[in-house]
């Protein structure tokens, strides 16, 4: 077995400079996301979401992005989950996309707010029926037994049939970014890091960071 200290990869696929990127980081995100899809990266919409509680204790998990535009980056979950409780105490978070096939990552930081009830309803009703019932069955992040979970699933399936309403504790969050970094792997660990910082006037400043 190779030791952990000896595991390494040389990055040499591409490069990134300040003159390469879009003026708007959302456009740059859309460009890279489209390239990840074209490269058939597995689950390019999977991202790490880091939150922290009021004491600053961090928590991290993988979630799926469900929207990205000038307003921010959207995901959905239970408001009563660990991440939901964290965000109620400390409304700042960070997102991370890592696409190893392209030797790229994107880091996004900012304040998180709930989406509107209309947005949450619209997405909830677009989900497969099983997922909608599952949102009722799971008391997310609580201690449970598999049998209890399946019993709750059967109960809500019988109660709501094909038309379950959105649970009041389930909905969307939008991370409104104030910093977005695009990372491109390079040889000798001299990686390209191009970061967008939102100014007080709402415009974006583009800087290069040392790797």
Z-matrix of the N, CA and C atoms (Angstrom, degrees):
N
C 1 1.457
C 2 1.528 1 109.69
N 3 1.349 2 116.82 1 129.06
C 4 1.453 3 121.38 2 178.04
C 5 1.523 4 109.79 3 -68.63
N 6 1.339 5 116.04 4 135.54
C 7 1.455 6 118.84 5 -179.87
C 8 1.520 7 110.03 6 -67.58
N 9 1.315 8 116.01 7 152.98
C 10 1.461 9 120.31 8 179.91
C 11 1.525 10 110.74 9 -59.81
N 12 1.310 11 117.65 10 -37.28
C 13 1.462 12 120.72 11 -178.33
C 14 1.519 13 112.78 12 -65.99
N 15 1.341 14 116.67 13 -22.19
C 16 1.468 15 120.44 14 -177.69
C 17 1.521 16 113.31 15 -94.93
N 18 1.321 17 117.76 16 -3.84
C 19 1.457 18 120.63 17 178.63
C 20 1.524 19 109.48 18 -77.61
N 21 1.320 20 117.44 19 121.33
C 22 1.462 21 120.85 20 179.14
C 23 1.520 22 109.73 21 -159.06
N 24 1.315 23 115.51 22 159.55
C 25 1.457 24 122.04 23 179.24
C 26 1.522 25 108.16 24 -135.95
N 27 1.319 26 116.25 25 142.38
C 28 1.458 27 120.71 26 174.92
C 29 1.515 28 108.94 27 -92.03
N 30 1.338 29 116.61 28 126.68
C 31 1.460 30 121.67 29 179.90
C 32 1.528 31 108.87 30 -97.78
N 33 1.326 32 116.27 31 123.19
C 34 1.472 33 118.94 32 -177.07
C 35 1.523 34 112.40 33 -150.91
N 36 1.329 35 116.72 34 19.72
C 37 1.455 36 119.59 35 -172.88
C 38 1.526 37 113.39 36 -76.79
N 39 1.348 38 116.91 37 -38.66
C 40 1.465 39 119.56 38 -170.92
C 41 1.520 40 109.47 39 -155.07
N 42 1.336 41 115.89 40 -179.64
C 43 1.463 42 122.08 41 176.68
C 44 1.519 43 108.33 42 -139.47
N 45 1.334 44 115.97 43 168.79
C 46 1.460 45 121.47 44 -178.94
C 47 1.523 46 108.79 45 -149.78
N 48 1.313 47 116.33 46 130.81
C 49 1.461 48 120.10 47 177.97
C 50 1.517 49 110.04 48 -130.48
N 51 1.322 50 115.04 49 167.95
C 52 1.458 51 120.76 50 179.42
C 53 1.520 52 111.78 51 -59.70
N 54 1.328 53 117.66 52 -30.16
C 55 1.461 54 121.07 53 -179.47
C 56 1.523 55 112.58 54 -82.48
N 57 1.344 56 116.62 55 -13.10
C 58 1.470 57 120.28 56 -179.71
C 59 1.520 58 112.44 57 -80.27
N 60 1.326 59 116.76 58 -30.94
C 61 1.456 60 120.18 59 -166.45
C 62 1.527 61 111.93 60 -85.80
N 63 1.333 62 114.09 61 160.88
C 64 1.458 63 121.46 62 176.21
C 65 1.532 64 109.63 63 -70.88
N 66 1.314 65 116.81 64 154.34
C 67 1.468 66 120.92 65 176.13
C 68 1.527 67 110.44 66 -65.25
N 69 1.315 68 116.58 67 -35.03
C 70 1.464 69 123.16 68 -178.57
C 71 1.532 70 108.62 69 -99.35
N 72 1.345 71 119.21 70 123.50
C 73 1.465 72 120.07 71 -178.79
C 74 1.521 73 113.97 72 -65.42
N 75 1.322 74 118.12 73 -26.97
C 76 1.465 75 119.56 74 176.97
C 77 1.527 76 109.76 75 -66.14
N 78 1.328 77 117.26 76 -39.94
C 79 1.470 78 120.79 77 176.19
C 80 1.526 79 110.03 78 -64.40
N 81 1.338 80 116.42 79 -39.11
C 82 1.457 81 119.82 80 177.54
C 83 1.525 82 110.91 81 -64.45
N 84 1.336 83 116.04 82 -41.14
C 85 1.471 84 119.63 83 175.96
C 86 1.524 85 110.51 84 -60.48
N 87 1.321 86 116.80 85 -46.56
C 88 1.467 87 120.29 86 -179.04
C 89 1.522 88 110.83 87 -61.08
N 90 1.325 89 117.15 88 -38.65
C 91 1.467 90 120.56 89 179.09
C 92 1.529 91 110.52 90 -64.34
N 93 1.329 92 116.58 91 -49.36
C 94 1.458 93 119.19 92 -179.54
C 95 1.522 94 111.66 93 -66.41
N 96 1.330 95 118.04 94 -36.96
C 97 1.466 96 120.10 95 178.98
C 98 1.529 97 110.10 96 -63.96
N 99 1.335 98 117.03 97 -42.26
C 100 1.464 99 120.59 98 177.77
C 101 1.520 100 110.90 99 -62.28
N 102 1.320 101 116.88 100 -38.37
C 103 1.465 102 120.40 101 178.65
C 104 1.528 103 110.98 102 -68.36
N 105 1.323 104 117.36 103 -35.30
C 106 1.463 105 120.60 104 176.02
C 107 1.525 106 110.84 105 -65.44
N 108 1.327 107 116.62 106 -40.94
C 109 1.463 108 120.01 107 176.56
C 110 1.526 109 110.92 108 -64.75
N 111 1.333 110 117.51 109 -43.38
C 112 1.463 111 121.50 110 -179.69
C 113 1.524 112 111.11 111 -63.36
N 114 1.345 113 116.40 112 -32.70
C 115 1.464 114 121.27 113 178.87
C 116 1.523 115 111.82 114 -81.81
N 117 1.325 116 117.08 115 0.26
C 118 1.461 117 123.66 116 -179.67
C 119 1.529 118 112.09 117 57.35
N 120 1.330 119 114.79 118 41.15
C 121 1.463 120 119.99 119 172.44
C 122 1.525 121 108.60 120 -62.27
N 123 1.319 122 119.54 121 130.22
C 124 1.469 123 120.39 122 179.19
C 125 1.524 124 111.07 123 -61.82
N 126 1.309 125 115.39 124 127.80
C 127 1.468 126 122.11 125 178.56
C 128 1.533 127 112.66 126 44.77
N 129 1.316 128 117.87 127 63.63
C 130 1.466 129 119.66 128 179.22
C 131 1.522 130 112.89 129 -63.89
N 132 1.334 131 116.90 130 -17.28
C 133 1.465 132 121.88 131 179.93
C 134 1.526 133 113.08 132 -84.73
N 135 1.328 134 118.07 133 -0.99
C 136 1.461 135 121.12 134 178.21
C 137 1.525 136 109.80 135 -80.06
N 138 1.319 137 116.06 136 133.00
C 139 1.460 138 120.10 137 -178.58
C 140 1.521 139 109.71 138 -141.42
N 141 1.311 140 115.29 139 149.88
C 142 1.453 141 121.16 140 173.88
C 143 1.524 142 108.48 141 -83.73
N 144 1.318 143 116.42 142 132.12
C 145 1.459 144 122.78 143 177.38
C 146 1.518 145 108.61 144 -114.96
N 147 1.330 146 116.53 145 118.60
C 148 1.463 147 121.47 146 178.50
C 149 1.515 148 109.38 147 -107.48
N 150 1.333 149 115.81 148 129.04
C 151 1.458 150 122.82 149 176.34
C 152 1.523 151 108.07 150 -127.90
N 153 1.310 152 116.10 151 172.21
C 154 1.468 153 120.75 152 176.42
C 155 1.520 154 108.53 153 -146.17
N 156 1.332 155 115.64 154 150.01
C 157 1.467 156 119.15 155 177.97
C 158 1.527 157 110.08 156 -84.46
N 159 1.315 158 117.34 157 -173.69
C 160 1.469 159 120.12 158 -174.95
C 161 1.529 160 112.46 159 -66.35
N 162 1.339 161 117.04 160 -21.90
C 163 1.460 162 119.88 161 176.92
C 164 1.528 163 112.14 162 -87.07
N 165 1.339 164 116.50 163 -2.68
C 166 1.455 165 120.22 164 -179.34
C 167 1.515 166 114.47 165 87.10
N 168 1.330 167 118.76 166 8.00
C 169 1.467 168 121.93 167 178.24
C 170 1.522 169 108.38 168 -73.64
N 171 1.343 170 118.02 169 120.23
C 172 1.463 171 120.26 170 -173.89
C 173 1.524 172 113.56 171 -81.52
N 174 1.315 173 114.85 172 157.91
C 175 1.457 174 123.12 173 175.80
C 176 1.525 175 107.39 174 -145.51
N 177 1.332 176 116.85 175 143.04
C 178 1.456 177 120.91 176 -172.47
C 179 1.515 178 109.78 177 -140.35
N 180 1.338 179 116.03 178 144.70
C 181 1.467 180 120.81 179 177.47
C 182 1.535 181 109.08 180 -161.58
N 183 1.326 182 116.45 181 166.11
C 184 1.465 183 122.21 182 177.01
C 185 1.522 184 108.65 183 -94.61
N 186 1.330 185 116.47 184 129.96
C 187 1.458 186 122.99 185 173.85
C 188 1.526 187 107.83 186 -131.40
N 189 1.317 188 117.08 187 173.83
C 190 1.463 189 121.67 188 -179.43
C 191 1.519 190 110.19 189 -109.51
N 192 1.322 191 116.18 190 131.59
C 193 1.457 192 120.05 191 175.33
C 194 1.521 193 108.79 192 -72.47
N 195 1.326 194 116.67 193 140.04
C 196 1.457 195 121.67 194 -178.94
C 197 1.525 196 113.13 195 -123.53
N 198 1.314 197 117.29 196 2.15
C 199 1.457 198 119.76 197 177.76
C 200 1.516 199 109.69 198 -176.52
N 201 1.339 200 116.20 199 146.05
C 202 1.465 201 121.95 200 176.51
C 203 1.521 202 108.21 201 -151.99
N 204 1.322 203 115.39 202 122.08
C 205 1.456 204 120.62 203 175.89
C 206 1.520 205 108.42 204 -154.19
N 207 1.309 206 117.27 205 -167.66
C 208 1.459 207 120.72 206 -176.37
C 209 1.522 208 112.51 207 -60.22
N 210 1.332 209 117.74 208 -22.45
C 211 1.465 210 120.85 209 -179.15
C 212 1.519 211 112.26 210 -79.72
N 213 1.345 212 117.90 211 -26.01
C 214 1.448 213 120.25 212 -179.93
C 215 1.512 214 112.81 213 144.84
N 216 1.347 215 115.37 214 -162.35
C 217 1.459 216 123.85 215 -172.59
C 218 1.521 217 108.93 216 -117.37
N 219 1.339 218 116.46 217 128.51
C 220 1.467 219 121.73 218 -168.33
C 221 1.526 220 111.72 219 -112.11
N 222 1.333 221 115.25 220 138.29
C 223 1.462 222 122.27 221 170.72
C 224 1.529 223 107.49 222 -141.94
N 225 1.328 224 116.38 223 164.47
C 226 1.467 225 122.07 224 -176.80
C 227 1.518 226 110.08 225 -127.21
N 228 1.322 227 115.27 226 147.68
C 229 1.459 228 120.07 227 -178.44
C 230 1.522 229 109.37 228 -169.69
N 231 1.324 230 115.75 229 -175.93
C 232 1.466 231 121.06 230 172.63
C 233 1.521 232 109.29 231 -83.08
N 234 1.315 233 116.51 232 132.50
C 235 1.460 234 120.41 233 176.67
C 236 1.535 235 111.40 234 -67.37
N 237 1.339 236 116.62 235 -16.31
C 238 1.456 237 120.79 236 -178.58
C 239 1.526 238 112.62 237 -97.38
N 240 1.326 239 117.18 238 2.58
C 241 1.459 240 121.27 239 177.86
C 242 1.522 241 110.21 240 -72.76
N 243 1.330 242 117.33 241 174.66
C 244 1.462 243 120.53 242 176.88
C 245 1.521 244 110.72 243 -58.57
N 246 1.324 245 117.34 244 -43.71
C 247 1.461 246 119.46 245 179.79
C 248 1.522 247 111.41 246 -66.18
N 249 1.336 248 116.75 247 -37.08
C 250 1.450 249 120.19 248 177.69
C 251 1.523 250 111.98 249 -65.08
N 252 1.328 251 116.03 250 -41.74
C 253 1.467 252 119.59 251 178.31
C 254 1.522 253 110.66 252 -66.77
N 255 1.336 254 116.29 253 -41.13
C 256 1.468 255 119.85 254 176.63
C 257 1.516 256 111.14 255 -57.71
N 258 1.329 257 116.51 256 -47.51
C 259 1.461 258 120.14 257 -176.11
C 260 1.524 259 112.16 258 -68.07
N 261 1.333 260 117.70 259 -27.79
C 262 1.457 261 120.33 260 175.36
C 263 1.532 262 110.72 261 -68.61
N 264 1.332 263 116.58 262 -30.37
C 265 1.462 264 121.82 263 -179.32
C 266 1.532 265 112.05 264 -89.18
N 267 1.327 266 116.18 265 -33.93
C 268 1.470 267 121.61 266 -173.66
C 269 1.530 268 107.04 267 -145.73
N 270 1.325 269 119.22 268 97.53
C 271 1.464 270 122.15 269 -169.34
C 272 1.530 271 115.33 270 -81.49
N 273 1.340 272 116.77 271 31.21
C 274 1.460 273 120.47 272 177.00
C 275 1.520 274 108.85 273 -118.62
N 276 1.331 275 116.24 274 144.70
C 277 1.462 276 120.37 275 -176.66
C 278 1.521 277 109.40 276 -153.54
N 279 1.322 278 114.87 277 170.90
C 280 1.461 279 120.30 278 174.25
C 281 1.521 280 109.35 279 -136.08
N 282 1.326 281 114.93 280 149.93
C 283 1.461 282 123.23 281 178.52
C 284 1.523 283 108.39 282 -117.70
N 285 1.323 284 116.40 283 149.64
C 286 1.458 285 120.77 284 176.46
C 287 1.524 286 109.93 285 -140.50
N 288 1.320 287 115.88 286 123.25
C 289 1.459 288 122.55 287 169.85
C 290 1.524 289 107.15 288 -103.39
N 291 1.340 290 118.28 289 133.71
C 292 1.461 291 121.70 290 174.91
C 293 1.523 292 108.07 291 -130.70
N 294 1.334 293 115.10 292 116.83
C 295 1.457 294 121.73 293 -179.69
C 296 1.522 295 107.76 294 -115.22
N 297 1.343 296 115.74 295 90.01
C 298 1.461 297 120.60 296 -172.54
C 299 1.524 298 112.55 297 -61.83
N 300 1.357 299 116.31 298 -32.47
C 301 1.470 300 118.91 299 -179.16
C 302 1.527 301 111.65 300 -63.23
N 303 1.315 302 117.51 301 -29.39
C 304 1.466 303 122.35 302 179.60
C 305 1.527 304 112.09 303 -101.44
N 306 1.347 305 116.12 304 -1.16
C 307 1.469 306 121.29 305 -178.33
C 308 1.527 307 110.66 306 56.16
N 309 1.335 308 115.02 307 47.23
C 310 1.454 309 121.32 308 -175.92
C 311 1.519 310 111.26 309 -135.24
N 312 1.317 311 114.55 310 149.58
C 313 1.459 312 119.82 311 167.31
C 314 1.529 313 108.92 312 -143.02
N 315 1.321 314 114.05 313 156.21
C 316 1.468 315 121.81 314 177.09
C 317 1.518 316 107.32 315 -129.58
N 318 1.333 317 116.08 316 126.91
C 319 1.462 318 122.70 317 176.53
C 320 1.527 319 108.73 318 -111.06
N 321 1.333 320 115.99 319 132.56
C 322 1.464 321 121.48 320 -176.59
C 323 1.521 322 108.24 321 -131.08
N 324 1.325 323 117.17 322 128.97
C 325 1.459 324 121.91 323 -178.74
C 326 1.516 325 110.22 324 -127.72
N 327 1.331 326 116.61 325 146.61
C 328 1.454 327 119.26 326 177.16
C 329 1.514 328 112.97 327 169.20
N 330 1.306 329 114.21 328 -172.84
C 331 1.462 330 122.60 329 179.36
C 332 1.535 331 109.69 330 -88.50
N 333 1.318 332 116.20 331 144.52
C 334 1.465 333 121.55 332 -177.31
C 335 1.525 334 109.91 333 -111.04
N 336 1.326 335 115.62 334 136.91
C 337 1.461 336 122.30 335 176.19
C 338 1.527 337 108.59 336 -133.71
N 339 1.311 338 116.68 337 157.07
C 340 1.466 339 120.14 338 177.09
C 341 1.531 340 109.64 339 -73.02
N 342 1.327 341 116.25 340 145.49
C 343 1.451 342 120.03 341 171.04
C 344 1.529 343 108.50 342 -73.77
N 345 1.319 344 116.15 343 168.03
C 346 1.462 345 119.43 344 178.23
C 347 1.530 346 110.38 345 -68.21
N 348 1.329 347 115.72 346 158.97
C 349 1.463 348 120.47 347 176.38
C 350 1.521 349 110.78 348 -59.04
N 351 1.346 350 116.18 349 -35.19
C 352 1.472 351 119.96 350 -179.99
C 353 1.528 352 110.91 351 -65.20
N 354 1.334 353 116.77 352 -42.37
C 355 1.467 354 119.64 353 178.13
C 356 1.525 355 111.05 354 -64.28
N 357 1.327 356 116.17 355 -42.36
C 358 1.460 357 120.03 356 179.90
C 359 1.523 358 110.99 357 -64.62
N 360 1.338 359 116.70 358 -42.51
C 361 1.469 360 120.65 359 177.43
C 362 1.519 361 111.23 360 -60.81
N 363 1.323 362 116.18 361 -45.44
C 364 1.464 363 121.07 362 -176.65
C 365 1.523 364 110.62 363 -60.77
N 366 1.335 365 116.87 364 -46.35
C 367 1.462 366 118.16 365 179.95
C 368 1.522 367 111.60 366 -69.69
N 369 1.351 368 117.00 367 -42.44
C 370 1.466 369 119.52 368 -178.34
C 371 1.521 370 111.13 369 -56.03
N 372 1.321 371 117.12 370 -43.71
C 373 1.462 372 119.77 371 -176.08
C 374 1.528 373 112.57 372 -77.50
N 375 1.329 374 117.62 373 -7.08
C 376 1.465 375 120.39 374 174.23
C 377 1.528 376 111.71 375 -88.49
N 378 1.331 377 117.29 376 -9.69
C 379 1.461 378 121.34 377 -175.91
C 380 1.531 379 110.76 378 -77.26
N 381 1.344 380 117.95 379 156.37
C 382 1.469 381 120.18 380 172.76
C 383 1.530 382 110.62 381 -58.52
N 384 1.301 383 115.46 382 151.38
C 385 1.466 384 120.36 383 -176.80
C 386 1.523 385 111.49 384 -55.60
N 387 1.319 386 117.20 385 -43.64
C 388 1.457 387 120.09 386 -178.65
C 389 1.519 388 112.58 387 -59.40
N 390 1.316 389 116.63 388 -38.18
C 391 1.461 390 120.61 389 178.66
C 392 1.517 391 111.28 390 -68.91
N 393 1.335 392 117.02 391 -35.75
C 394 1.465 393 120.08 392 178.66
C 395 1.525 394 111.22 393 -67.53
N 396 1.339 395 116.03 394 -41.97
C 397 1.460 396 119.69 395 176.29
C 398 1.528 397 109.71 396 -65.72
N 399 1.328 398 116.02 397 -39.17
C 400 1.460 399 120.21 398 -179.91
C 401 1.513 400 112.84 399 -61.06
N 402 1.335 401 116.94 400 -32.51
C 403 1.468 402 120.12 401 178.15
C 404 1.525 403 111.19 402 -64.37
N 405 1.326 404 116.85 403 -30.30
C 406 1.466 405 120.99 404 175.10
C 407 1.530 406 110.81 405 -79.18
N 408 1.334 407 116.76 406 -38.41
C 409 1.467 408 120.72 407 -173.24
C 410 1.516 409 112.52 408 -70.92
N 411 1.327 410 117.26 409 -35.61
C 412 1.460 411 120.52 410 -173.49
C 413 1.525 412 112.05 411 -91.89
N 414 1.322 413 115.41 412 122.60
C 415 1.468 414 120.84 413 168.23
C 416 1.524 415 104.55 414 -90.78
N 417 1.311 416 115.46 415 85.94
C 418 1.464 417 121.70 416 -164.54
C 419 1.526 418 112.49 417 -56.85
N 420 1.330 419 115.19 418 136.39
C 421 1.470 420 125.83 419 177.74
C 422 1.526 421 113.50 420 74.81
N 423 1.327 422 118.92 421 1.66
C 424 1.464 423 120.53 422 177.03
C 425 1.523 424 109.81 423 -89.73
N 426 1.329 425 116.57 424 155.63
C 427 1.466 426 121.46 425 176.25
C 428 1.526 427 108.51 426 -70.26
N 429 1.343 428 116.86 427 134.58
C 430 1.465 429 120.01 428 -176.78
C 431 1.521 430 110.50 429 -150.53
N 432 1.315 431 115.80 430 176.17
C 433 1.458 432 124.03 431 171.70
C 434 1.530 433 107.70 432 -117.81
N 435 1.330 434 116.17 433 147.22
C 436 1.463 435 119.39 434 -179.89
C 437 1.525 436 111.38 435 -57.08
N 438 1.317 437 116.87 436 -40.92
C 439 1.467 438 120.07 437 -179.15
C 440 1.525 439 111.15 438 -62.50
N 441 1.326 440 116.41 439 -39.41
C 442 1.458 441 119.89 440 178.89
C 443 1.526 442 110.82 441 -65.71
N 444 1.328 443 116.27 442 -41.33
C 445 1.462 444 120.91 443 179.31
C 446 1.528 445 110.54 444 -61.49
N 447 1.321 446 116.23 445 -45.11
C 448 1.457 447 119.81 446 -179.81
C 449 1.523 448 111.84 447 -68.14
N 450 1.321 449 116.89 448 -33.82
C 451 1.473 450 120.19 449 176.88
C 452 1.524 451 110.17 450 -65.70
N 453 1.325 452 117.21 451 -40.95
C 454 1.462 453 120.27 452 178.23
C 455 1.538 454 110.10 453 -66.28
N 456 1.316 455 116.54 454 -38.14
C 457 1.462 456 119.42 455 177.54
C 458 1.526 457 110.62 456 -60.31
N 459 1.321 458 116.23 457 -46.53
C 460 1.468 459 120.59 458 179.77
C 461 1.537 460 110.71 459 -63.59
N 462 1.315 461 116.67 460 -38.98
C 463 1.469 462 121.01 461 -179.85
C 464 1.524 463 111.28 462 -62.56
N 465 1.335 464 116.81 463 -48.25
C 466 1.459 465 119.13 464 -176.96
C 467 1.531 466 112.11 465 -74.59
N 468 1.330 467 116.96 466 -29.94
C 469 1.457 468 119.52 467 175.23
C 470 1.523 469 110.04 468 -63.52
N 471 1.335 470 116.14 469 -41.19
C 472 1.463 471 120.59 470 178.59
C 473 1.531 472 110.94 471 -69.11
N 474 1.329 473 116.60 472 -36.66
C 475 1.462 474 120.40 473 -176.98
C 476 1.521 475 112.69 474 -72.57
N 477 1.338 476 116.86 475 -41.15
C 478 1.465 477 120.36 476 -171.73
C 479 1.526 478 114.53 477 -106.48
N 480 1.335 479 118.09 478 -14.62
C 481 1.459 480 119.86 479 179.39
C 482 1.521 481 111.95 480 58.87
N 483 1.324 482 116.19 481 -130.88
C 484 1.469 483 121.19 482 -176.98
C 485 1.524 484 113.67 483 -89.80
N 486 1.336 485 117.20 484 1.67
C 487 1.467 486 119.14 485 -173.45
C 488 1.528 487 112.52 486 -132.38
N 489 1.332 488 117.66 487 59.48
C 490 1.468 489 118.26 488 178.22
C 491 1.525 490 111.11 489 -70.87
N 492 1.319 491 119.21 490 136.15
C 493 1.466 492 121.21 491 174.58
C 494 1.528 493 109.36 492 -75.15
N 495 1.304 494 116.29 493 166.40
C 496 1.462 495 119.47 494 176.40
C 497 1.528 496 109.43 495 -70.58
N 498 1.343 497 117.48 496 129.49
C 499 1.469 498 118.95 497 176.97
C 500 1.530 499 110.52 498 -62.52
N 501 1.312 500 118.88 499 142.76
C 502 1.463 501 120.49 500 -178.11
C 503 1.522 502 113.14 501 -63.70
N 504 1.345 503 117.18 502 -22.89
C 505 1.453 504 120.37 503 -178.48
C 506 1.530 505 112.65 504 -92.73
N 507 1.316 506 118.14 505 9.74
C 508 1.466 507 121.95 506 -174.88
C 509 1.530 508 109.39 507 -123.74
N 510 1.334 509 116.69 508 135.39
C 511 1.462 510 118.54 509 178.67
C 512 1.514 511 111.79 510 178.62
N 513 1.324 512 115.04 511 -164.53
C 514 1.452 513 120.84 512 -172.11
C 515 1.515 514 113.97 513 -103.04
N 516 1.338 515 113.34 514 157.14
C 517 1.454 516 122.46 515 171.33
C 518 1.523 517 108.05 516 -127.13
N 519 1.305 518 115.98 517 149.07
C 520 1.468 519 121.38 518 175.23
C 521 1.525 520 108.72 519 -125.03
N 522 1.331 521 116.68 520 121.49
C 523 1.456 522 120.38 521 173.05
C 524 1.520 523 107.99 522 -87.10
N 525 1.325 524 116.12 523 118.45
C 526 1.457 525 122.80 524 179.36
C 527 1.528 526 107.06 525 -93.46
N 528 1.332 527 118.52 526 108.26
C 529 1.466 528 119.81 527 -168.67
C 530 1.524 529 113.74 528 -76.58
N 531 1.324 530 114.64 529 143.55
C 532 1.462 531 120.12 530 167.56
C 533 1.530 532 111.09 531 -119.29
N 534 1.347 533 116.38 532 -5.01
C 535 1.458 534 121.55 533 175.47
C 536 1.521 535 108.83 534 -152.65
N 537 1.335 536 116.72 535 132.75
C 538 1.465 537 122.32 536 177.52
C 539 1.521 538 107.69 537 -137.19
N 540 1.330 539 116.32 538 125.34
C 541 1.464 540 121.14 539 -179.31
C 542 1.523 541 111.06 540 -117.28
N 543 1.337 542 115.55 541 133.12
C 544 1.459 543 122.93 542 176.43
C 545 1.532 544 108.01 543 -108.70
N 546 1.326 545 115.58 544 123.31
C 547 1.463 546 122.70 545 -175.01
C 548 1.529 547 109.34 546 -116.03
N 549 1.313 548 115.77 547 127.48
C 550 1.460 549 121.71 548 176.19
C 551 1.521 550 108.11 549 -121.33
N 552 1.330 551 116.78 550 122.65
C 553 1.454 552 120.28 551 -179.51
C 554 1.521 553 111.99 552 -64.46
N 555 1.326 554 116.56 553 141.06
C 556 1.470 555 123.17 554 179.53
C 557 1.530 556 109.34 555 -136.42
N 558 1.340 557 117.19 556 161.35
C 559 1.472 558 120.05 557 179.13
C 560 1.521 559 112.25 558 -61.53
N 561 1.340 560 115.86 559 156.67
C 562 1.464 561 124.60 560 175.96
C 563 1.525 562 112.45 561 59.85
N 564 1.312 563 116.65 562 22.90
C 565 1.461 564 122.82 563 -179.65
C 566 1.520 565 112.88 564 62.28
N 567 1.322 566 118.02 565 18.45
C 568 1.462 567 121.65 566 175.49
C 569 1.521 568 108.66 567 -91.69
N 570 1.314 569 115.17 568 63.57
C 571 1.457 570 122.39 569 -172.98
C 572 1.522 571 111.68 570 -68.55
N 573 1.332 572 115.68 571 154.54
C 574 1.463 573 121.40 572 173.69
C 575 1.523 574 108.67 573 -89.05
N 576 1.341 575 115.60 574 126.71
C 577 1.459 576 121.64 575 177.71
C 578 1.526 577 107.87 576 -129.36
N 579 1.328 578 115.62 577 109.45
C 580 1.465 579 121.37 578 178.88
C 581 1.529 580 107.40 579 -111.24
N 582 1.324 581 115.50 580 122.06
C 583 1.471 582 120.35 581 -174.40
C 584 1.513 583 110.82 582 -119.03
N 585 1.334 584 114.58 583 137.56
C 586 1.465 585 122.98 584 173.46
C 587 1.520 586 107.88 585 -102.88
N 588 1.339 587 116.09 586 130.24
C 589 1.455 588 122.31 587 176.81
C 590 1.523 589 108.88 588 -120.22
N 591 1.338 590 115.96 589 129.11
C 592 1.463 591 118.79 590 -179.26
C 593 1.529 592 110.17 591 -80.95
N 594 1.326 593 116.01 592 124.97
C 595 1.458 594 121.46 593 178.02
C 596 1.521 595 110.97 594 -78.67
N 597 1.305 596 116.69 595 170.97
C 598 1.461 597 121.04 596 179.80
C 599 1.521 598 111.75 597 -65.27
N 600 1.335 599 117.75 598 -22.65
C 601 1.465 600 120.79 599 178.40
C 602 1.530 601 112.16 600 -86.59
N 603 1.332 602 116.64 601 2.34
C 604 1.460 603 120.85 602 178.11
C 605 1.502 604 114.54 603 90.43
N 606 1.324 605 118.64 604 -7.89
C 607 1.460 606 122.07 605 177.85
C 608 1.535 607 110.01 606 -83.49
N 609 1.334 608 115.34 607 166.39
C 610 1.450 609 120.89 608 -176.33
C 611 1.530 610 111.20 609 -108.56
N 612 1.314 611 115.39 610 135.28
C 613 1.459 612 122.95 611 172.66
C 614 1.524 613 108.05 612 -102.99
N 615 1.330 614 117.06 613 137.21
C 616 1.456 615 121.91 614 -179.22
C 617 1.525 616 108.38 615 -108.96
N 618 1.348 617 115.97 616 126.74
C 619 1.456 618 121.12 617 178.89
C 620 1.523 619 109.14 618 -133.29
N 621 1.342 620 115.72 619 158.94
C 622 1.463 621 121.83 620 172.15
C 623 1.526 622 108.38 621 -102.09
N 624 1.334 623 116.18 622 136.03
C 625 1.450 624 121.66 623 176.59
C 626 1.526 625 110.15 624 -106.53
N 627 1.324 626 116.44 625 145.89
C 628 1.451 627 120.16 626 173.75
C 629 1.535 628 109.28 627 -66.74
N 630 1.319 629 117.81 628 142.94
C 631 1.475 630 120.22 629 -178.47
C 632 1.525 631 111.81 630 -71.19
